[in-house]
Amino acid sequence: MEIKRAGSQPLTEGQANWFTGTVRIDPFFEAPEPARVRIASVTFEPGARTAWHTHPLGQALIVTSGLGWAQSWGGSIEVSQAEY
């Protein structure tokens, strides 16, 4: 068992080739290989967004504050709003 305290992982800024605007990434967990699980809290400042990209193995997005906009290739934009 490995226990990690909140805030114990280094916070990073989103890389310019993946994000526009100010984006902070707070990693929570990354499973050791061969697992491919990585969990992080990603905070977008107003006007920030990601560059178009894909996740061939899937991705789960949980909106905890504000609005989350997502779109699948050729699909319509889906908007999720935090209910807290």
Residue pairs with C-beta under 8 A, 6 or more apart in sequence:
4 28
4 29
7 26
9 26
9 27
9 28
10 27
11 24
11 25
11 26
12 24
12 25
12 27
13 22
13 23
13 24
13 25
14 22
14 23
14 24
14 25
14 42
14 48
14 50
17 51
18 50
18 51
18 53
19 48
19 49
19 50
19 51
20 47
20 48
20 49
20 50
20 51
21 44
21 45
21 46
21 47
21 48
21 49
22 44
22 45
22 48
23 42
23 43
23 44
23 45
23 48
23 50
24 42
24 43
25 40
25 41
25 42
26 40
26 41
26 42
26 43
27 38
27 39
27 40
28 39
28 40
28 41
29 37
29 38
29 39
30 37
30 38
30 39
31 37
31 38
36 57
41 64
54 73
61 68
61 70
61 80
63 80
63 81
63 82
64 82
64 84
65 82
65 84
66 81
66 82
67 79
67 80
67 81
67 82
68 79
68 80
68 81
68 82
69 77
69 78
69 79
69 80
70 77
70 78
70 80
71 77
71 78
